[in-house]
Amino acid sequence: MIDSHIHLYQYDQVEKRMNQWLSEGIHKVVAVSNDLKSAYETLELKQRFPNFILAGVGYHPEQKPMQVREMNEFINLIYSEKKAISLIGEVGLPYYELNRLTEREQDLHLEQFAWWVEIARRENLPLAIHAVHSQAERALAILKKVPTVSAHFHWLKAPVPVVQEIVAAGHFISFTPEICYRERDQKLAEIVPLTQLLIETDGPWPYNGPFEQLETTPLLLKHIAKKLIELKNEPHCQIVHQTVTNTIHLYR
């Protein structure tokens, strides 16, 4: 299995953990970054474990917009490390921090997301997107202007019509361990075709329900797959094969 969205740089003892994950059927992870510092850290991990990591470079939107110097450094980093980079991410639009941002900062986030989409187009890279609830539709509107760019809406929460639009546009949607105990996620999974579905942990983000007080690692993917067997009425081998195929197809 492949964890399609994890903040690997936030874990300690990565080599020890990686060996355990490999022994239990996790053969790759898509490692995203939140800012310049974590982008460098993620690329360093990619250098150490090239066959295990698909590395992403990006700036998480739930913070102040980037400064121009940061944008310039990202451009230089992507140019110099292009062979090591599999995706642009995590990028997107803020939702949880909207009330803390000025109107100008909100506008800057829209401009900077469009900037990331253009970089993805230019460099022929897919996007890992954080855009939930009301922001999913806004992000999709920007993506529609650049139809050659493929995107992964990670841990999506959005109205059914917007989800259907995302699917119709050919993008991918992923599910976290929340699918095991949240009806909202279960209903969403019924809408998304298996051919456009990914599984992720967003680790080390913690979960509730049966995973409360458990450390979030890619080993939780097994629980997501088990729930998808029930929701999609497909055998385990098909769920695993298709989600792996989707991830590799998107992130090359």
N, C-alpha and C positions, 0 to 999 in steps of 0.2 A: 504493500500500500504506500501511498504518497500523501504526506501532510501538505496540503496546497497553500497553507498560510501559517507561518510560525515566526516568532521573534527570537530566533536562535541565539542571537548575541546576548540575550538576557539570562541565559543558562550558564551555570558553572560546569566544570568537568565535562565539556562537550564530547571529547573523544571517548570517555568511559560510557557516557549516555548513548552515543551513537552506536557503539558496539552492542549495547543491550538492545537498542531499537532494531538494529539489523538482525539480531538473533531471533527477534519476535515478529519479523515480517514487514518491517518498515524499511524500504530500500532507498527512499529519497525524501527530502523535505524542500519546500519552497520557502526560503528564508528572506523575509522582508526587512526593511529598515525604516526608521522613523525620522531621521535627520542625517546630517553629514557625519557626525561621530559614529552613529550606528551603521551607516553605509560603509565606512572604512572598516569597522569591526566585522561586518558581514562578509565583505570581500576578503578579509584576512582569513576568516573561517573557510571560505570557498577555496582559497589557495591551499589550506591544510587538508581539506576533505573534498577534492574536486568532483568525485563521483557520487557523493552523497547529497550535495547541496546545489540547488538552483537559486542563484543569488539575485536579490532585488535591491535597487537603489531608489530611494524616494524620501518624501517629507510628509509626515502624518498631518492631516489637516486640522486636528483638534488642538491647535496651538496657534500662536501668532503667525501671520504670513511670513514668508522668507524675506530676508534682506537681499538686495541686489548682489552683494558680494557672495552670499550663499548660493544664489542661482548661478552665478558665474563659476563658482567652484564645482557645483554639480555638473555643469556642462563639461568642464575640464576632466572631471573624474569619469564621466560616462565615455568621453572620447578616449581617454588613456586606458580604460579598463574594459572596453567593449567586449572583448572576447570572454571575459569572466562574468558578464552580466546577462541574465536570462530574461529580466523584466524590469519595468519601471514600477516601483511600489514600496511602500504603501503610500498612495496619494489619493486625493479626492476632495470632498467638501465637508466642512464642519457641520455638525448638528448639535452635539451635546454641549459645546462651548459657545454656541451662537450668541447667547445673551451676554457673554463676556467680551464680545468683539464689537468694535465700533462699526458703523455702516461702511466706512471706508475700508476697514479690514475685511469685512465680508465681501466687498467688491473685489478686493485684492485676491482673496481666495478663489473667486470665480475666474479671474484673469490668470492666476497661477495654475489652476487646474487645466485650463485651456493650453497653457504653456507646456505642461507635462504631456498632454495629448499630442501636441505638435512634435515634441521630442520623440515620443513613442513612434509616431508616423515616420519621422526622419530616420530614426535608427532601426526601424522595423522590429520593434519590441512590443510585447503585450503589456497591459496595465493591470496591476492589482489595486482595486478601488475600494476606498472607504466612503460610502455615500448611503446613508440610511434614512428611512422615513421620508420626509419631504424633500430631502436632498438627492434622493435616488433619481427622481424625475429630472431634476436640474442637471445632474451629471450626465444622464442619458441624452439630454438635449444637446449638450456640448459634444458628446461622442458622435452623435448622428451627423455632425458637420464634417467628421473625418471618418467615413465608413470603412476605410482600410485598416483601422486600428481595432484589434481584438482586446476585450477586457474581461476581467474576473471581478464580479461584484461580491466581495467577501462578506460573509455573515450578514446577508441582506435582510433588512426589514423594510417592507414597502407595500403599498396597496396592490391588490391583485392586478388591476389594469396595467400598472407600471411594470410589475413582474412579467406580465405577458408581453409587453413591449420590449423589455430587455431580452427575453427569449426570442422574440421575432427578429430582433436585430442580430442574433447569432452569438450573443455574449454568454458567459458562463456564470453560474451562481453556486456558492458553496454553503455547506451546512456544518455546524459545530456540534459538540456534545449536547447543546440545548435541544436538539431534535429529539433526544431521548425522553424529555420530560416537559416540553413546551408545545402546546397544541398549535400555536401560531406557526412555528417552524415546521411542524408535521403537515399542516395544510399547504404551506408554501412548497414543500417537497413534492406534493402531489401535482403541482402545476408545472414544475420544471422537468423537462424530458431528461431521461437518464443520460442521453448523449451530450447534455450541457451541464451536468451536475458534477461538482467537486466536493471533496470532504476535507475538513481542516480542524485544527484545534485553536488557532490564534494564541497558542501557548506563549508565555506561561499564564495567560489570563485564567482566573479561577472560575469554576462553575458551581452551581447549586444542585439540587435534586440528589441523585445517587452519587454524584461526584463531589459533593461538599466535603471540604477538608482533604481532598485528594489533590496531589500535584498534577497539573495539566502537562501531559507529554503526548507525543504522537501515538502512544499505546492506546489512547482513548479512541482512536479511529476505529478500532474493532467494535466498539459499542455503537458508533454511528452507522457502520456497515450493517450491523445486526438489525437496527431499527429500519434501515432502508430496505432490507429484505422483506420486512413486514409491509411497509408502505407501498413499495413498488411491485410486490409479488414476483420477485425475481430471485434466483438462487444466489448464494454467497459468491460463487465464482464469477457470476456475471456482474454483480455489483462491484467487486474488486477490479475485475478486468476493465470495465467501462470507465470507472473513475480514474484509474491509472492511465488509461488510453487518453482520456480527456485532458488530464494534467500535462502529459507529455506532448500532446498535440498543441496545446495552448502555449506552454512554456518552452517547447522545442528541446 
